[in-house]
Amino acid sequence: MILYYMILSHLLYDFHWQGQFVGTYKSKNLFVLFIHCLTYAMFVGLPYVLLYNNYYPLIILLVSHSVIDDCKSRLIKLFGEKFWMLYVDQAFHLAFIVAIYIAY
């Protein structure tokens, strides 16, 4: 059940609730990227805090999401936005979610 929550919350937060401002400026401003990744980690990792009082998944989600989004924005700056970048980005996010679920 936790895995389903994490995947659903990832899809909602990273797409639907992100908003135009964050989508545009997270690649241009590190503070916007940090706030986006921090709130994402708190939202997606919430079950581990509430059920197990475990904050490590939040830290892993924060760091991994920051690195993945930053790498994607750097690739876009180098090569322009390509259709495959979204799929690679999402595959890495989902891989970390599944890894956290398995590990914790």
C-alpha positions, 0 to 999 in steps of 0.5 A: 500500500505504501508503494502505491501511495508513493507512486501516486503522490509522485505522479500528482506532485511532479506533474499535476501539482507542480505548477507552471512557475516551479516547472519553469524556474526550477531549472533556472533557480537553485532555491526553487529547485530545492523547495520543490524537491523538499516539498516533494520529499516530504509529500512522497515520503510521508508514510515512512514518517507517520507509520515508522518514524523514519526520516531516511527515505525523506533524505534519499528522496530529497537528494535523489530528486534534486540530482535527477532534476538538476541533471535533466535541466543541464541536459536540456540546456546542452541539447534542447528538450528531447522527448526521451528526457522525460521518460528517463527522468521519470524512470529514475524517480520511480526506480528510487521510489521502488528502491526505498520501498524495498530497503525500508 
